[in-house]
């Protein structure tokens, strides 16, 4: 049974970990929100948004000492990236990238360092494509489908645990029941033994 619980935990961990990398599809010219969530009860001391695939100096967005530093930004992002919530309430370190172009397609990494010295990273794959199926969907991805998978796997694991517990319970009960009736026989009573004292 502990193996089943471990297996369910492993599946859910892997599925949860994959949520950190999302894919967003947008059309050129749209504004897109690149979501990044830190700890709700800790202050953000450093926020770095980068494009590792650019292989050049400069950040997509850089924030430290309670303010953004535009002079650290890569030139292609200057004037086009801002915090979604300038106060970073509840750990929201998301940024809005304005007027996306095909050149904005790539992997974005958000790195948060908190006052509790905890580091959090998120990856987002942005795909700027000229297709009609992404129009109006600024968030992109299929969050509802992903949530359905997580909920479905959770329910499946729970049902699997219930079935295993039920089978073990029935097996143990049958074993106890059969051993009581088959192997245990009380000693025969001797009527003469009581009167002999």
C-alpha positions as a Markdown table, in Angstrom:
| # | Residue | x | y | z |
|---|---|---|---|---|
| 1 | Unk | 0.0 | 0.0 | 0.0 |
| 2 | Unk | 2.8 | 2.4 | 0.8 |
| 3 | Unk | 4.1 | 1.8 | -2.7 |
| 4 | Unk | 0.7 | 2.9 | -4.2 |
| 5 | Unk | 0.8 | 6.1 | -2.1 |
| 6 | Unk | 4.4 | 6.8 | -3.1 |
| 7 | Unk | 3.5 | 6.2 | -6.8 |
| 8 | Unk | 0.5 | 8.6 | -6.5 |
| 9 | Unk | 2.7 | 11.2 | -4.8 |
| 10 | Unk | 5.4 | 10.9 | -7.5 |
| 11 | Unk | 2.8 | 11.4 | -10.3 |
| 12 | Unk | 1.3 | 14.4 | -8.7 |
| 13 | Unk | 4.8 | 15.9 | -8.0 |
| 14 | Unk | 5.8 | 15.5 | -11.6 |
| 15 | Unk | 2.6 | 17.0 | -12.8 |
| 16 | Unk | 2.8 | 19.9 | -10.4 |
| 17 | Unk | 6.4 | 20.6 | -11.4 |
| 18 | Unk | 5.5 | 20.8 | -15.1 |
| 19 | Unk | 3.1 | 23.6 | -14.2 |
| 20 | Unk | 6.1 | 25.9 | -13.8 |
| 21 | Unk | 6.7 | 25.8 | -17.5 |
| 22 | Unk | 3.8 | 27.1 | -19.5 |
| 23 | Unk | 3.3 | 27.9 | -23.1 |
| 24 | Unk | 1.6 | 31.1 | -24.2 |
| 25 | Unk | 0.5 | 31.7 | -27.8 |
| 26 | Unk | -0.2 | 35.3 | -29.0 |
| 27 | Unk | -0.5 | 37.2 | -32.2 |
| 28 | Unk | 1.9 | 40.0 | -33.2 |
| 29 | Unk | 0.9 | 43.4 | -31.8 |
| 30 | Unk | -0.8 | 42.0 | -28.7 |
| 31 | Unk | 0.2 | 42.7 | -25.1 |
| 32 | Unk | 0.9 | 39.6 | -23.1 |
| 33 | Unk | 1.1 | 38.9 | -19.4 |
| 34 | Unk | 4.0 | 36.7 | -18.4 |
| 35 | Unk | 3.0 | 35.3 | -15.1 |
| 36 | Unk | 5.4 | 34.7 | -12.2 |
| 37 | Unk | 4.2 | 34.0 | -8.6 |
| 38 | Unk | 6.4 | 34.3 | -5.6 |
| 39 | Unk | 5.6 | 33.7 | -1.9 |
| 40 | Unk | 2.6 | 35.6 | -0.7 |
| 41 | Unk | 4.0 | 36.4 | 2.7 |
| 42 | Unk | 7.6 | 37.4 | 1.7 |
| 43 | Unk | 8.9 | 40.6 | 0.1 |
| 44 | Unk | 10.6 | 40.4 | -3.3 |
| 45 | Unk | 14.1 | 41.7 | -3.0 |
| 46 | Unk | 15.3 | 40.8 | -6.5 |
| 47 | Unk | 13.4 | 40.0 | -9.6 |
| 48 | Unk | 15.0 | 39.1 | -12.9 |
| 49 | Unk | 13.2 | 38.3 | -16.1 |
| 50 | Unk | 15.6 | 36.9 | -18.7 |
| 51 | Unk | 15.6 | 35.2 | -22.2 |
| 52 | Unk | 18.2 | 32.4 | -21.8 |
| 53 | Unk | 17.9 | 31.6 | -25.6 |
| 54 | Unk | 19.0 | 35.2 | -26.6 |
| 55 | Unk | 22.6 | 34.5 | -25.4 |
| 56 | Unk | 23.2 | 38.3 | -25.0 |
| 57 | Unk | 23.6 | 40.7 | -22.2 |
| 58 | Unk | 20.6 | 42.5 | -20.7 |
| 59 | Unk | 17.5 | 41.5 | -19.0 |
| 60 | Unk | 13.9 | 41.5 | -20.1 |
| 61 | Unk | 13.1 | 43.2 | -16.8 |
| 62 | Unk | 15.2 | 43.8 | -13.7 |
| 63 | Unk | 14.0 | 44.9 | -10.3 |
| 64 | Unk | 16.0 | 45.5 | -7.1 |
| 65 | Unk | 15.9 | 47.8 | -4.1 |
| 66 | Unk | 12.1 | 48.3 | -4.6 |
| 67 | Unk | 12.5 | 49.7 | -8.1 |
| 68 | Unk | 12.9 | 48.6 | -11.7 |
| 69 | Unk | 16.2 | 49.3 | -13.6 |
| 70 | Unk | 15.5 | 50.0 | -17.2 |
| 71 | Unk | 19.2 | 50.6 | -18.0 |
| 72 | Unk | 19.8 | 46.9 | -17.4 |
| 73 | Unk | 17.3 | 45.8 | -20.0 |
| 74 | Unk | 18.1 | 44.4 | -23.3 |
| 75 | Unk | 17.5 | 47.1 | -25.9 |
| 76 | Unk | 14.7 | 45.2 | -27.6 |
| 77 | Unk | 12.6 | 45.2 | -24.4 |
| 78 | Unk | 13.2 | 48.8 | -23.3 |
| 79 | Unk | 9.9 | 50.7 | -22.9 |
| 80 | Unk | 7.9 | 47.6 | -23.6 |
| 81 | Unk | 8.0 | 45.7 | -20.2 |
| 82 | Unk | 6.4 | 46.7 | -17.0 |
| 83 | Unk | 5.2 | 45.0 | -13.8 |
| 84 | Unk | 1.6 | 44.0 | -13.8 |
| 85 | Unk | 1.4 | 45.0 | -10.2 |
| 86 | Unk | 4.0 | 47.7 | -9.4 |
| 87 | Unk | 3.7 | 47.0 | -5.6 |
| 88 | Unk | 4.3 | 43.2 | -6.1 |
| 89 | Unk | 1.4 | 42.5 | -3.8 |
| 90 | Unk | 1.1 | 38.9 | -2.7 |
| 91 | Unk | 4.3 | 37.9 | -4.5 |
| 92 | Unk | 2.9 | 38.7 | -7.9 |
| 93 | Unk | 6.1 | 39.2 | -10.0 |
| 94 | Unk | 4.3 | 39.1 | -13.4 |
| 95 | Unk | 5.2 | 41.4 | -16.2 |
| 96 | Unk | 3.4 | 42.7 | -19.2 |
| 97 | Unk | 5.2 | 42.6 | -22.5 |
| 98 | Unk | 3.6 | 45.2 | -24.9 |
| 99 | Unk | 3.3 | 45.0 | -28.6 |
| 100 | Unk | 4.9 | 41.6 | -29.1 |
| 101 | Unk | 6.7 | 40.8 | -32.3 |
| 102 | Unk | 7.9 | 37.5 | -33.9 |
| 103 | Unk | 11.3 | 38.2 | -32.4 |
| 104 | Unk | 9.8 | 37.9 | -28.9 |
| 105 | Unk | 9.2 | 34.2 | -29.4 |
| 106 | Unk | 11.3 | 32.2 | -27.0 |
| 107 | Unk | 11.8 | 31.0 | -23.4 |
| 108 | Unk | 11.4 | 33.5 | -20.6 |
| 109 | Unk | 12.7 | 32.8 | -17.1 |
| 110 | Unk | 11.5 | 34.6 | -14.0 |
| 111 | Unk | 13.8 | 34.4 | -11.0 |
| 112 | Unk | 12.6 | 35.8 | -7.6 |
| 113 | Unk | 14.7 | 36.2 | -4.5 |
| 114 | Unk | 12.7 | 37.0 | -1.3 |
| 115 | Unk | 13.7 | 38.7 | 1.9 |
| 116 | Unk | 13.5 | 35.1 | 3.4 |
| 117 | Unk | 16.4 | 34.2 | 1.1 |
| 118 | Unk | 14.3 | 31.9 | -0.9 |
| 119 | Unk | 14.7 | 31.6 | -4.6 |
| 120 | Unk | 11.9 | 30.8 | -7.0 |
| 121 | Unk | 12.1 | 30.2 | -10.8 |
| 122 | Unk | 9.4 | 29.9 | -13.4 |
| 123 | Unk | 9.8 | 29.3 | -17.2 |
| 124 | Unk | 7.4 | 30.4 | -19.9 |
| 125 | Unk | 7.6 | 29.6 | -23.6 |
| 126 | Unk | 6.2 | 32.5 | -25.6 |
| 127 | Unk | 5.1 | 31.7 | -29.1 |
| 128 | Unk | 4.2 | 34.7 | -31.3 |
| 129 | Unk | 2.3 | 33.3 | -34.2 |
| 130 | Unk | 0.1 | 34.8 | -36.9 |
| 131 | Unk | -2.9 | 32.6 | -36.5 |
| 132 | Unk | -6.5 | 33.3 | -35.7 |
| 133 | Unk | -6.9 | 30.6 | -33.0 |
| 134 | Unk | -4.9 | 32.7 | -30.5 |
| 135 | Unk | -6.8 | 36.0 | -31.1 |
| 136 | Unk | -8.2 | 37.4 | -27.9 |
| 137 | Unk | -6.3 | 34.9 | -25.7 |
| 138 | Unk | -3.6 | 37.0 | -24.1 |
| 139 | Unk | -2.9 | 34.4 | -21.4 |
| 140 | Unk | -2.4 | 31.6 | -23.9 |
| 141 | Unk | -1.9 | 28.0 | -23.0 |
| 142 | Unk | -4.5 | 25.7 | -21.8 |
| 143 | Unk | -4.8 | 26.2 | -18.1 |
| 144 | Unk | -8.2 | 24.7 | -17.8 |
| 145 | Unk | -7.0 | 21.5 | -19.6 |
| 146 | Unk | -4.0 | 21.3 | -17.3 |
| 147 | Unk | -6.1 | 21.7 | -14.2 |
| 148 | Unk | -8.4 | 19.0 | -15.5 |
| 149 | Unk | -5.5 | 16.6 | -15.8 |
| 150 | Unk | -4.2 | 17.4 | -12.3 |
| 151 | Unk | -7.7 | 16.9 | -10.8 |
| 152 | Unk | -8.2 | 13.8 | -12.9 |
| 153 | Unk | -4.9 | 12.3 | -11.7 |
| 154 | Unk | -5.6 | 13.2 | -8.1 |
| 155 | Unk | -9.0 | 11.6 | -8.2 |
| 156 | Unk | -7.6 | 8.5 | -9.9 |
| 157 | Unk | -4.9 | 8.2 | -7.2 |
| 158 | Unk | -7.4 | 8.6 | -4.5 |
| 159 | Unk | -9.6 | 5.9 | -6.0 |
| 160 | Unk | -6.6 | 3.7 | -6.4 |
| 161 | Unk | -5.7 | 4.1 | -2.7 |
| 162 | Unk | -9.3 | 3.4 | -1.7 |
| 163 | Unk | -9.5 | 0.3 | -3.8 |
| 164 | Unk | -6.1 | -1.0 | -2.4 |
| 165 | Unk | -7.2 | -0.3 | 1.2 |
| 166 | Unk | -10.5 | -2.1 | 0.5 |
| 167 | Unk | -8.8 | -5.1 | -1.0 |
| 168 | Unk | -6.3 | -5.3 | 1.9 |
| 169 | Unk | -9.2 | -4.9 | 4.4 |
| 170 | Unk | -11.2 | -7.7 | 2.7 |
| 171 | Unk | -8.1 | -10.0 | 2.5 |
| 172 | Unk | -7.3 | -9.4 | 6.2 |
| 173 | Unk | -10.9 | -10.0 | 7.3 |
| 174 | Unk | -11.2 | -13.2 | 5.3 |
| 175 | Unk | -7.9 | -14.5 | 6.6 |
| 176 | Unk | -9.0 | -13.8 | 10.2 |
| 177 | Unk | -12.5 | -15.2 | 9.6 |
| 178 | Unk | -11.2 | -18.4 | 8.0 |
| 179 | Unk | -8.5 | -18.9 | 10.7 |
| 180 | Unk | -11.1 | -18.6 | 13.5 |
| 181 | Unk | -13.4 | -21.2 | 12.0 |
| 182 | Unk | -10.9 | -23.6 | 10.5 |
| 183 | Unk | -7.9 | -23.8 | 12.8 |
| 184 | Unk | -9.2 | -23.0 | 16.3 |
| 185 | Unk | -11.1 | -25.7 | 18.0 |
| 186 | Unk | -11.9 | -25.4 | 21.7 |
| 187 | Unk | -10.8 | -28.4 | 23.9 |
| 188 | Unk | -13.6 | -30.9 | 24.6 |
| 189 | Unk | -15.2 | -30.6 | 27.9 |
| 190 | Unk | -14.8 | -33.4 | 30.4 |
| 191 | Unk | -17.7 | -33.8 | 32.7 |
| 192 | Unk | -15.9 | -35.9 | 35.2 |
| 193 | Unk | -13.1 | -33.5 | 35.7 |
| 194 | Unk | -15.1 | -30.9 | 37.7 |
| 195 | Unk | -16.4 | -33.5 | 40.2 |
| 196 | Unk | -13.0 | -35.0 | 40.9 |
| 197 | Unk | -11.8 | -32.1 | 43.1 |
